């Protein structure tokens, strides 16, 4: 869970970057803690501890904010202000896939498949 110190620095930035919705997300601190917990542990959404936030709410916020570009804006703002939270944000576009995930030939392959 986000500590009081972390939330005091991150909370206003999240509110500034978040989408302007008619109804603000309930208990944003706990929901963000659930999202961070899920990503730190590389767990499935349903494995998010119930004491943080309902898994479906954390997943819904994460996906909506990803589509709206909130995470990119938040990262830029955190970097711009030099906020040190003791966390690392990793942008997946900068991570190279393993060669097996990139469509490399498998052992024993004779070459490209022929299409009839």
Backbone as ProteinMPNN parsed JSONL, in Angstrom:
{"seq_chain_A": "XXXXXXXXXXXXXXXXXXXXXXXXXXXXXXXXXXXXXXXXXXXXXXXXXXXXXXXXXXXXXXXXXXXXXXXXXXXXXXXXXXXXXXXXXXXXXXXXXXXXXXXXXXXXXXXXXXXX", "coords_chain_A": {"N_chain_A": [[0.843, -1.178, 0.0], [0.403, 2.287, -0.635], [2.452, 4.522, 1.123], [1.89, 7.135, 3.611], [3.575, 9.3, 3.091], [4.37, 8.828, 0.421], [1.848, 8.96, -0.828], [1.143, 11.602, -0.255], [2.791, 13.004, -1.96], [2.258, 11.849, -4.469], [-0.541, 11.747, -4.768], [-1.805, 14.417, -5.362], [-0.749, 14.739, -7.941], [-1.818, 12.598, -9.331], [-4.523, 13.242, -9.251], [-4.422, 15.579, -10.759], [-3.699, 14.578, -13.27], [-5.576, 12.662, -13.865], [-8.591, 11.557, -15.557], [-11.295, 13.786, -16.127], [-14.014, 13.018, -14.614], [-17.556, 12.479, -14.192], [-18.213, 11.262, -11.822], [-15.885, 10.877, -9.371], [-13.303, 8.354, -8.959], [-13.849, 5.926, -6.409], [-12.185, 6.001, -3.354], [-9.391, 6.475, -4.215], [-6.681, 6.22, -3.482], [-6.446, 3.619, -2.361], [-7.238, 2.126, -4.575], [-5.205, 2.713, -6.421], [-3.093, 1.616, -4.998], [-3.808, -1.06, -5.165], [-3.52, -1.484, -7.922], [-0.755, -1.032, -8.224], [0.204, -3.076, -6.556], [-0.657, -5.324, -7.949], [0.908, -5.135, -10.266], [3.52, -5.13, -9.24], [3.716, -7.682, -8.193], [3.221, -9.216, -10.351], [0.772, -10.427, -10.744], [-2.477, -11.89, -11.359], [-5.469, -10.021, -12.024], [-7.553, -10.835, -10.357], [-6.192, -11.722, -8.158], [-5.574, -9.62, -6.572], [-5.281, -8.271, -3.349], [-8.122, -8.306, -1.246], [-8.427, -6.351, 0.686], [-7.38, -4.06, -0.362], [-8.678, -3.066, -2.761], [-11.624, -3.742, -4.686], [-10.974, -6.193, -7.148], [-11.995, -5.882, -9.731], [-12.591, -3.178, -9.912], [-10.063, -1.967, -9.713], [-8.883, -3.038, -12.031], [-10.582, -1.982, -13.987], [-10.199, 0.82, -13.7], [-7.435, 0.938, -14.282], [-7.357, 0.059, -16.992], [-9.082, 1.919, -18.285], [-7.691, 4.306, -17.756], [-5.311, 3.77, -19.054], [-6.123, 3.734, -21.734], [-6.915, 6.384, -21.951], [-4.551, 7.735, -21.721], [-3.573, 8.521, -19.282], [-1.583, 7.366, -17.628], [0.795, 7.888, -18.997], [0.826, 10.698, -18.919], [0.983, 11.046, -16.158], [3.458, 9.841, -15.583], [5.176, 11.589, -16.993], [4.714, 13.986, -15.585], [5.581, 13.29, -12.995], [8.29, 12.8, -13.527], [9.044, 15.314, -14.469], [8.726, 16.938, -12.226], [10.519, 15.779, -10.569], [9.92, 13.908, -8.582], [10.567, 11.619, -6.053], [9.659, 8.529, -5.396], [10.445, 6.04, -4.692], [9.76, 4.063, -6.416], [9.498, 2.428, -9.575], [8.542, 3.289, -12.779], [7.712, 1.561, -15.603], [7.812, 1.615, -18.997], [6.316, -0.311, -21.328], [6.843, -0.181, -24.05], [9.497, 0.155, -24.358], [10.766, -2.138, -23.745], [12.373, -4.935, -24.841], [11.165, -7.793, -26.494], [11.537, -11.285, -25.789], [13.412, -13.351, -28.002], [11.968, -15.564, -28.814], [9.394, -14.752, -28.525], [9.163, -12.982, -30.508], [8.738, -14.119, -32.953], [10.818, -15.649, -33.96], [12.594, -18.253, -35.684], [12.005, -21.675, -34.823], [13.849, -24.351, -33.283], [14.791, -26.853, -35.538], [13.07, -26.053, -37.481], [12.489, -25.899, -40.943], [12.428, -23.754, -42.535], [10.705, -20.891, -43.967], [7.151, -21.207, -43.92], [5.297, -22.663, -46.559], [2.81, -21.307, -48.552], [-0.159, -22.433, -49.965]], "CA_chain_A": [[0.0, 0.0, 0.0], [1.16, 3.533, -0.67], [2.628, 5.137, 2.434], [1.364, 8.496, 3.703], [4.527, 10.198, 2.428], [4.239, 8.608, -1.018], [0.558, 9.462, -1.29], [1.121, 13.07, -0.172], [3.452, 13.514, -3.157], [1.668, 11.302, -5.683], [-1.984, 12.007, -4.823], [-2.174, 15.593, -6.151], [-0.368, 14.539, -9.34], [-2.798, 11.667, -9.895], [-5.755, 14.015, -9.445], [-4.18, 16.514, -11.865], [-3.581, 13.834, -14.535], [-6.713, 11.775, -14.065], [-9.669, 12.077, -16.396], [-12.335, 14.532, -15.423], [-15.227, 12.202, -14.684], [-18.695, 12.983, -13.424], [-18.064, 10.677, -10.5], [-14.49, 10.481, -9.182], [-13.15, 6.977, -8.459], [-13.942, 5.774, -4.957], [-10.979, 5.633, -2.618], [-8.352, 6.428, -5.236], [-5.411, 5.741, -2.914], [-6.491, 2.157, -2.258], [-7.31, 1.574, -5.924], [-3.855, 2.789, -6.974], [-2.288, 0.621, -4.286], [-4.16, -2.36, -5.743], [-2.9, -1.543, -9.25], [0.686, -1.192, -8.014], [0.413, -4.415, -5.985], [-0.84, -6.285, -9.041], [2.042, -5.072, -11.174], [4.741, -5.517, -8.532], [3.701, -9.129, -7.983], [2.913, -9.853, -11.64], [-0.356, -11.299, -10.443], [-3.71, -11.682, -12.108], [-6.298, -9.022, -11.356], [-8.35, -11.461, -9.296], [-5.321, -12.013, -7.015], [-5.367, -8.391, -5.793], [-5.847, -8.445, -2.002], [-9.446, -7.699, -1.085], [-8.378, -5.192, 1.576], [-6.958, -2.878, -1.102], [-9.764, -2.593, -3.612], [-12.142, -4.846, -5.482], [-10.094, -6.397, -8.301], [-12.614, -5.388, -10.954], [-12.478, -1.714, -9.928], [-8.669, -1.647, -10.039], [-8.678, -3.372, -13.445], [-11.344, -1.028, -14.786], [-9.489, 2.108, -13.654], [-6.175, 0.789, -14.997], [-7.607, -0.015, -18.435], [-9.615, 3.214, -18.734], [-6.636, 5.313, -17.715], [-4.344, 3.441, -20.107], [-6.713, 4.199, -22.997], [-7.001, 7.848, -21.925], [-3.207, 8.306, -21.663], [-3.311, 9.064, -17.941], [-0.321, 6.86, -17.091], [1.88, 8.623, -19.657], [0.839, 12.055, -18.355], [1.451, 10.949, -14.776], [4.901, 9.603, -15.629], [5.826, 12.839, -17.406], [4.614, 14.949, -14.493], [6.457, 12.826, -11.915], [9.67, 13.041, -13.96], [9.236, 16.767, -14.574], [8.834, 17.504, -10.879], [11.596, 15.099, -9.847], [9.369, 13.235, -7.403], [11.21, 10.341, -5.74], [8.706, 7.736, -4.627], [10.978, 4.722, -4.414], [9.145, 3.129, -7.346], [9.942, 2.561, -10.957], [7.515, 3.123, -13.8], [8.334, 0.958, -16.762], [7.002, 1.715, -20.195], [6.497, -1.551, -22.065], [7.305, 0.022, -25.418], [10.953, 0.193, -24.337], [11.26, -3.443, -23.333], [12.442, -5.86, -25.973], [10.611, -9.128, -26.257], [12.442, -12.404, -25.976], [13.416, -13.702, -29.421], [10.919, -16.546, -29.08], [8.127, -14.032, -28.598], [9.216, -12.096, -31.664], [8.524, -14.864, -34.178], [12.048, -16.26, -34.455], [12.448, -19.661, -36.083], [12.218, -22.646, -33.764], [14.806, -25.397, -33.638], [14.249, -27.888, -36.392], [12.284, -25.49, -38.583], [13.188, -25.997, -42.229], [12.367, -22.475, -43.232], [9.376, -20.306, -43.939], [6.073, -22.071, -44.358], [4.814, -22.402, -47.918], [1.358, -21.123, -48.647], [-0.697, -23.019, -51.201]], "C_chain_A": [[0.886, 1.237, 0.0], [1.247, 4.126, 0.733], [2.042, 6.552, 2.421], [2.271, 9.49, 2.973], [4.417, 10.068, 0.909], [2.935, 9.205, -1.542], [0.494, 10.985, -1.242], [1.8, 13.693, -1.387], [2.742, 13.088, -4.435], [0.195, 11.671, -5.849], [-2.373, 13.231, -5.647], [-1.825, 15.456, -7.638], [-1.355, 13.616, -10.04], [-4.098, 12.414, -10.189], [-5.597, 14.972, -10.626], [-4.171, 15.806, -13.221], [-4.814, 13.016, -14.868], [-7.788, 12.397, -14.938], [-10.713, 12.784, -15.55], [-13.655, 13.788, -15.608], [-16.337, 12.854, -13.872], [-18.605, 12.51, -11.986], [-16.613, 10.256, -10.325], [-14.401, 9.056, -8.643], [-13.187, 6.947, -6.932], [-12.597, 5.344, -4.397], [-9.799, 5.415, -3.555], [-7.025, 5.88, -4.707], [-5.376, 4.22, -2.843], [-6.52, 1.507, -3.627], [-5.936, 1.606, -6.578], [-2.924, 1.802, -6.291], [-2.549, -0.772, -4.84], [-3.507, -2.541, -7.113], [-1.399, -1.772, -9.115], [1.013, -2.579, -7.469], [0.332, -5.465, -7.077], [0.379, -6.303, -9.946], [3.367, -5.446, -10.509], [4.849, -7.031, -8.413], [3.439, -9.92, -9.256], [1.763, -10.839, -11.493], [-1.51, -11.04, -11.416], [-4.561, -10.679, -11.319], [-7.071, -9.629, -10.191], [-7.518, -11.783, -8.051], [-5.028, -10.768, -6.179], [-6.011, -8.585, -4.418], [-7.153, -7.667, -1.834], [-9.419, -6.455, -0.2], [-7.924, -3.923, 0.854], [-8.114, -2.286, -1.894], [-10.36, -3.81, -4.3], [-11.325, -4.976, -6.774], [-10.682, -5.792, -9.56], [-12.529, -3.875, -11.048], [-11.055, -1.299, -10.306], [-8.394, -1.915, -11.517], [-9.367, -2.357, -14.343], [-10.65, 0.332, -14.84], [-8.201, 2.018, -14.463], [-6.397, 0.825, -16.51], [-8.132, 1.312, -18.975], [-8.524, 4.275, -18.784], [-5.564, 5.042, -18.77], [-4.852, 3.954, -21.453], [-6.74, 5.716, -23.085], [-5.629, 8.518, -21.855], [-2.827, 8.896, -20.314], [-1.953, 8.631, -17.419], [0.863, 7.586, -17.715], [1.987, 10.04, -19.103], [1.376, 12.05, -16.933], [2.959, 10.728, -14.736], [5.654, 10.872, -15.998], [5.834, 13.859, -16.277], [5.525, 14.567, -13.328], [7.915, 13.09, -12.272], [9.985, 14.535, -13.992], [9.465, 17.4, -13.211], [9.923, 16.842, -10.051], [11.134, 14.41, -8.579], [10.052, 11.884, -7.25], [10.289, 9.549, -4.834], [9.246, 6.366, -4.238], [10.332, 3.66, -5.276], [9.71, 3.386, -8.727], [8.737, 2.353, -11.861], [8.211, 2.625, -15.04], [7.375, 1.005, -17.932], [7.303, 0.508, -21.058], [6.981, -1.371, -23.487], [8.826, 0.027, -25.497], [11.572, -1.144, -23.967], [11.235, -4.373, -24.533], [11.875, -7.214, -25.569], [11.713, -10.165, -26.439], [12.346, -12.839, -27.432], [12.335, -14.728, -29.765], [9.541, -15.88, -29.181], [8.046, -13.161, -29.84], [9.081, -12.844, -32.981], [9.781, -15.473, -34.765], [11.798, -17.729, -34.783], [12.738, -20.57, -34.898], [13.235, -23.671, -34.229], [14.122, -26.449, -34.496], [13.363, -27.358, -37.509], [13.111, -25.54, -39.858], [13.178, -24.682, -42.985], [10.944, -21.942, -43.199], [8.338, -21.277, -44.49], [5.622, -21.664, -45.756], [3.305, -22.312, -47.896], [0.879, -21.657, -49.971], [-1.665, -22.08, -51.855]], "O_chain_A": [[1.98, 1.233, 0.564], [0.244, 4.221, 1.442], [1.735, 7.097, 1.36], [1.787, 10.411, 2.315], [4.376, 11.071, 0.195], [2.922, 9.873, -2.575], [-0.142, 11.6, -2.097], [1.431, 14.791, -1.804], [2.635, 13.871, -5.378], [-0.262, 11.885, -6.972], [-3.197, 13.109, -6.553], [-2.526, 15.997, -8.494], [-1.689, 13.825, -11.207], [-4.698, 12.237, -11.25], [-6.532, 15.155, -11.405], [-4.597, 16.387, -14.219], [-5.065, 12.712, -16.035], [-7.882, 13.62, -15.044], [-10.969, 12.412, -14.405], [-14.321, 13.921, -16.635], [-16.086, 13.67, -12.985], [-18.884, 13.261, -11.051], [-16.14, 9.375, -11.043], [-15.309, 8.595, -7.952], [-12.635, 7.819, -6.26], [-11.958, 4.428, -4.916], [-9.277, 4.306, -3.67], [-6.327, 5.154, -5.414], [-4.382, 3.603, -3.225], [-5.905, 0.461, -3.833], [-5.537, 0.636, -7.223], [-2.057, 1.215, -6.939], [-1.625, -1.575, -4.973], [-3.002, -3.618, -7.428], [-0.833, -2.613, -9.813], [1.999, -3.189, -7.882], [1.149, -6.384, -7.13], [0.837, -7.372, -10.351], [4.241, -6.02, -11.157], [5.938, -7.594, -8.519], [3.435, -11.151, -9.239], [1.786, -11.938, -12.048], [-1.491, -10.082, -12.188], [-4.392, -10.515, -10.11], [-7.221, -8.992, -9.149], [-8.081, -12.085, -6.999], [-4.309, -10.85, -5.183], [-7.16, -9.017, -4.33], [-7.256, -6.509, -2.238], [-10.291, -5.595, -0.32], [-8.064, -2.825, 1.393], [-8.475, -1.125, -1.702], [-9.669, -4.813, -4.48], [-11.021, -3.972, -7.418], [-9.947, -5.241, -10.379], [-12.406, -3.334, -12.147], [-10.861, -0.393, -11.117], [-7.743, -1.109, -12.182], [-8.801, -1.923, -15.346], [-10.53, 0.926, -15.911], [-7.899, 2.918, -15.247], [-5.699, 1.545, -17.224], [-7.672, 1.779, -20.017], [-8.443, 5.048, -19.739], [-4.977, 5.977, -19.316], [-4.091, 4.543, -22.222], [-6.603, 6.277, -24.172], [-5.543, 9.745, -21.921], [-1.878, 9.674, -20.212], [-1.237, 9.437, -16.825], [1.841, 7.87, -17.023], [3.085, 10.533, -18.847], [2.133, 12.939, -16.546], [3.658, 11.359, -13.943], [6.666, 11.195, -15.375], [6.845, 14.521, -16.038], [6.172, 15.433, -12.739], [8.69, 13.547, -11.433], [11.068, 14.959, -13.589], [10.3, 18.292, -13.063], [10.221, 17.295, -8.945], [11.881, 14.338, -7.603], [10.112, 11.098, -8.196], [10.152, 9.856, -3.649], [8.577, 5.612, -3.532], [10.346, 2.481, -4.922], [10.314, 4.424, -8.997], [8.006, 1.372, -11.729], [9.2, 3.212, -15.48], [6.259, 0.491, -17.857], [8.445, 0.325, -21.48], [7.486, -2.322, -24.083], [9.388, -0.085, -26.587], [12.796, -1.255, -23.886], [10.195, -4.569, -25.161], [12.085, -7.699, -24.458], [12.69, -9.94, -27.153], [11.283, -12.704, -28.038], [11.843, -14.752, -30.894], [8.641, -16.393, -29.845], [6.976, -12.659, -30.183], [9.294, -12.251, -34.039], [9.811, -15.787, -35.954], [10.901, -18.36, -34.223], [13.603, -20.277, -34.073], [13.456, -23.839, -35.429], [13.006, -26.877, -34.203], [12.948, -28.115, -38.387], [14.307, -25.25, -39.839], [13.875, -24.542, -43.99], [10.086, -22.472, -42.494], [8.613, -22.06, -45.399], [5.572, -20.481, -46.091], [2.62, -23.14, -47.294], [1.468, -21.351, -51.008], [-2.221, -22.4, -52.906]]}, "name": "protein", "num_of_chains": 1, "seq": "XXXXXXXXXXXXXXXXXXXXXXXXXXXXXXXXXXXXXXXXXXXXXXXXXXXXXXXXXXXXXXXXXXXXXXXXXXXXXXXXXXXXXXXXXXXXXXXXXXXXXXXXXXXXXXXXXXXX"}
